[in-house]
Amino acid sequence: MPAALVTGATGQDGYYLCQGLAAAGLEVHAVVRPSDDGTQDPGLDDLRAVVPGLVEHEADLGDADALSAVVAEVAPTEVYNLGGISSVAQSWAQPVATGLVSGLAVGVLLDAAWQLQERTGRQVRFVQASSAEIFGEAPTSPQDERTPVRPRSPYGAAKAYGHHMVGVYRARGLHASAVVLYNHESPRRPEAFVTRKITRGAARIAAGLDSTLTLGSLDVRRDWGWAPDYVEAMVAAVRADVPDDYVIATGVAHTVEDFVRAAFARAGIDDWAAHVRTDPAFVRPAEASLQVGDSTHAREVLGWQPTKGFTDVVDAMVDHDLALLAAVGRRP
Ligand code: NAP
């Protein structure tokens, strides 16, 4: 049975990816961060529930020896690198750790995959979850695979290193692809991210539990898609005959204000502005103001396309948060 090794398996995308790989008949191996205090990541419980036969391997992405050992032990046919610090805000708080786990770890995994391929003579395929943040304050819009890589945050810089290393190992003969992901959301998005903060906040206000929601800039524009669609692109990149880089985006940008408006409307609140405050403390340094991606290359080569539009994504997240509150309310 072919084996897939997935880092970041307990995260938003990992949940959907591992589920899809298992359903397609692959043996799924997850790299799981060792717990410092013995407590279990709730994401792991959720993952175990939907991935029968999940094989877990404890390794921190900052531990190069442990990571290489997992690759050698599992001898996967395909490697999906989704793990790392995935928030720009957190990367400003932990710039060095971000470089280690979202940047250097990519090189470690690529080299381990390359060594495995050399040793066994069997092709190993690799996909890197790259990010639109590698483009920083892009000179053109929409951005595509030819847009200059000029990050503006520690997260973007770490992702840029990983992105370039994919190119280096591809030139060396590894089937290594980078999917340059624009923002993608789902009910599994952690509450630290603005989209989930908004949908949860709208649900709580609708339920009478809160009266206000405090956000940073409402003018930031993002290209928001549906996470399960973006995971499909990763699998398609691994299955493609030739490895390459692919921008994965809807091609439509909306402001944070648009997101707020749509979320409050779905929650049944007409006067969203009466409930939303802005606080400069939530505005990030060097915020890339407009991100919108042109995914023509992925559409043409991989046959990829998004299945959900902006409003559908917001609605699914708000509905989930309303249902969570209703479930809590029903508890004895
Ligand atoms: P996520 O929910 O934040 O998941 C990140 C995963 O990385 C978690 O499983 C986390 O494990 C793991 N991780 C973090 N630090 C680790 C460490 N030191 N050692 C081992 N594992 C570690 O991210 P996501 O939204 O699924 O995104 C998946 C990938 O796509 C990420 O690389 C992200 O940067 C990239 N991306 C995402 C978006 C987006 O909009 N979602 C956009 C562009 C690029 P714990 O559960 O233990 O923390």
Boltz pocket constraint, residues with backbone or C-beta under 6 A from the ligand:
constraints:
  - pocket:
      binder: B
      contacts: [[A, 7], [A, 8], [A, 9], [A, 10], [A, 11], [A, 12], [A, 13], [A, 14], [A, 31], [A, 32], [A, 33], [A, 41], [A, 43], [A, 59], [A, 60], [A, 61], [A, 62], [A, 81], [A, 82], [A, 83], [A, 84], [A, 85], [A, 86], [A, 87], [A, 101], [A, 129], [A, 130], [A, 131], [A, 132], [A, 181], [A, 182], [A, 183], [A, 184], [A, 185], [A, 188], [A, 190]]
      max_distance: 6.0
